[in-house]
Amino acid sequence: MQRPAMSEATPNPDPERSIKVCFAVRLPEGHSIRPWEFLFVVGNSPKLGNWDPNAAMELACRTPHEFSSEWIGSINGTADDFTEPLRFRYFVGYYLESSTKTRIIERWESWVSPRTVIPTIEATNGVCRQDVVDEFGFNGGRRQLSDGWLRGPEHNEVLLRVHGEALKFYKSRHCNRSYRIRVSPFDLRHRESSCDEEDSQSGCQLPQLPSFSHTDLAILSNTDPKFHDQLHHGDVFHNNASYFVFRTQTVAVDFLAFRIEFFADKSDNSSDYVGSSESLSKESIRVPERVALAYCLPSSMHSSFGKVAVPVLGRHQQPIGQITIDYLLIKALMGLPEPLKMDVSWCHHWKKRRTLEVGHRGSGNSYTKFAATRENTIHSLNNAAHNGADFVEFDVQLTKERTAIIFHDFHVLVSVAKRATTQLLEPGKPLATPVVELHEMAVKDLKLKQLHLLHIDHYQHNSPENSRKGSIRVSVADNEGDEHRPFPTLVEALENICAETGFNIEVKYPMTLKDGSHECENYFERNEYIDVILKDVLVHAKGRRIVFSSFDPDICTLISLKQNRYPVLFLCVGLTTRYVPFLDERSSTSMMAVNFAAGTQILGVNFHSEDLLRDPAPHCRAAKLGLVSFVWGEDLDSQTHINYFKNDLLVDGLIYDRIGEVNKRQNIFTVEREAKSALFKSKTTPVPTPSASRVSSVDAGVPTAAAAAVDLALPRTIRTPSPHRKFSAEA
C-alpha cells in the first residue's frame, strides 16, 4: 500500500503535538519465517534503538494465535522527537540462551539507503503510516536481503564441510548403497528433544531457549548452491562428486555437538538414488529409513580449524565405517571502539558503471616485472592514484607483533654476514670482506622494526640457494624517502593515499598446494589474524571505498561474517598451466568458485584471466546469480585482452600493472563528483534553450566530458540479478 500523498498531510508546527508512527510489514508471497523467529524494526530514533539491533523494537504478529505473515508495531512521540526524517529497516531475528538472552540476526534489509519517513509532514490527524504495509526486503523497486553477522563475545558460527572421499565403509554391502546425510546440533548439557528413548536422560529438561540455531545446508556441487533448510531425511551425498556445507550458530560452542544421520531406502541397491539432490528434493514414494549414526563432539574439534574423522555406527551400535569432516569455527569480532550497527552497509552494494580499473600492487609488480616504482609502497599506491586508478590493490599480512603490513610474499631473504674462518688474523693485515649469505625467513617471524632495519631481498624461486643472483633488493637505499619504504602498515596506507581512490585489500593467508607443499606453515589462528586487519580498516577507513578479497575461501567467509560494512570477493585461480593450483576444491575451477561465492553470499568472484579467456561461462553464470566479476592475471598486460574484458564480457573490474602509464585516464569517482558539481552549478544559472541537435537534456549547460560522466553515473541495468539478491544502484 502506498504512503499517503503529501497533499493529504496536515503539518502542524506545534512542537508538543503528539505523533504516532505505525509500522507494518508482511513477508513476500511464498516466503515464511520459522516459528521461533520474530520481525524487528531498527532505526535512527532512540525508540527504534538508534540502529543498535540489540535495542530494536520487536514487532507483534497481527494474529498471534495463528500464523500470520504480517507484523505490526508503533512508536509515539512529539514533533520535537521527529525533527529529522525517520529512517528505519526491518530484520528477522531470534533468541538463543546464554548468560544473557542473545538476539541473533537471521536476515536484514541491507540497502545503502534505508526506508525513510517524515512524521511531522506525513502524519494525518496525529498518525503517520496508518495504512502503509511494507514488504520485507523490498523498497524503491529493489529487493535485497543479507544474512546477519556475528555479534557478541559468545556468538559463534560452526561450519562442517563434507566433500571428496568423505565416506568410507568397511564392508562392500555398505559401500554399494547411496546415503542421504542429515546433520543436527545438540547441547551436551541437555537431552535431545528428538532423540530415541534409549538415549534420553531422565530428569533432564530442555531450557526455555536453545543454545544453538537450526542447521542449514548449502550444496556447492548443485546448480543452486545457496543455504536452505535440510530435508527431513537428508540429501544424497556421493563421494568425489558432492560438496556439502552445514552451518550452525551457537552461544555455547564448548557444549555443541552434532548428530550425523545416514538414511537409505530399505531395498536400496544403489540404483534408487542415482540422481542429484535436486531431483530428490521431493520425498521418495518409499520413505528412507535411518541406517547409521555418527557423532561429532567438541572434544574432536581441538582448534578453530581442522579435519576430523568420526566413526559411523550401524543399527546395533557397531562401527561400519567413518566420515571425514572439515570444520571451521568463526568467532565474533570484538574490541571495536563502537559496535557495528545497521545504519549503513556496502556488503552487497554495487553500482553498475563502466569497468573499474585497479592498480595491481599500486603501480605494478616490481620484483618480477620491473615496474617503475617499488610495489606495495605508499609511493607506488599514490602513483597509481595520481595516474587515475579507480582502486588500488595490495596484499596485507601480519608481522610477528601482529601489525598489519602491506607485502606480497610470505617469505623474505635476510642478508647475514658470515665471518671468514679460514683466514688467520695477522698484525697489520686488514680483515677480509665478510661473506654475505641469504637466509629465507617468514614475514610472520619478523617484527616491523626488524623488517625496516634488516637488509631484505625478494626471493626468486629459480635462483640457487643462498645466492644473490636470483634475488632483488627490497630494502630502501639511504637516500630514499619514507614513501618508498617497503612494508608500510595498513593504517599508513589508509591515512596517506588519496581518499577518492578505493582499496582492494587482498588478505593473505597461506594455503596447501596440489603438489603437497604449503605456502607457510604454523601460521596465525584465523580469527585473531582477521580481527587485527578488520579493526584497522573499520577504525581508519572513514569514507573510503573498500573491497576485501582472498584466495582462501575460509578467509572470505570469516570477513563476511565478522562485519556488515564492506564487500568481499573470492580470488580464484581456476584451471591454470602457469601456477601450482591450490588443493582446496572450491578454488579448483572458476565454476566452483562462483558456487562458493553465491552460497556464502559474498559480493562476487575475482577470476583469473587465463581461465576466462579459455571459457567465459563462469562469468556468465556469476552474472545470472547477481555476482560481481573482477579479473586479474598476466594476460592483462595486453591491451587487447583488457578491451575484451571491458567491452565484450563487461566485467566489473580489472586488476593490472602500470595503470595509466600508457593510456591516460581519470579516476571514475572524481569524474562523477565533478560532473555532479557542474550539473548542480548549471541549474543555478540561466541555461539557453538547447538546439534540436542535442541528443539528451542531461548535458544541458554541462561540458561534454562532464555530461558523459553524469551518464556513466546513472544507474543502468546490464544484467538481470537473481530474485534473491540485487545490488542497489546508488553511488
Secondary structure, 3 states (H helix, E strand, C coil): CCCCCHHHCCCCCCCCCEEEEEEEEECCCCCCCCCCCEEEEEECCHHHCCCCHHHCEECEECCCCCCCCEEEEEEEEEHHHHCCCEEEEEEEEEEECCCCCEEEEEEEECCCCCEEECHHHHCECCEECCCCCEECCEECCEECEEECCCCCCCCEEEEEEEECCCEEECCHHHHCCCEEEEEEEEECCCCCCCCCHHHCCCCCCCCCCCCECCCEEEECCCCCCCCEECCCCCEEECCCCCEEEEEEEECCHHHEEEEEEEEECCCCCCCCCCCCCHHHCCCCCCCCEEEEEEEECHHHCCCCEEEEEEEEECCCCCEEEEEEEEEEEEECCCCCCCCCCCCCCCCCCCCCCCCEEEEECCCCCCCCCCCCCCCCCHHHHHHHHHCCCCEEEEEEEECCCCCEEECCCCEEEEEEEECCCCCCCCCCCCCCCCEEEEEEEEHHHCCHHHHHHCCEEECCCCCCCCCCCCCEECCCCCCCCHHHCCCCEHHHHHHHCCCCCEEEEEECCCCEECCCCECCCCCCCHHHHHHHHHHHHHHHCCCCCEEEEECCHHHHHHHHHHCCCCCEEEECCCCCCCCCCECCHHHCCHHHHHHHHHHHCCCEEEEEHHHHHHCCHHHHHHHHCCCEEEEECHHHHCHHHHHHHHHHCCCCEEEECCCCCCCCCCCHHHHHHHHHHHHHHHHCCCCCCCCCCCCCHHHCCCCHHHHHHHHHHCCCCCCCCCCCCCCCCCC
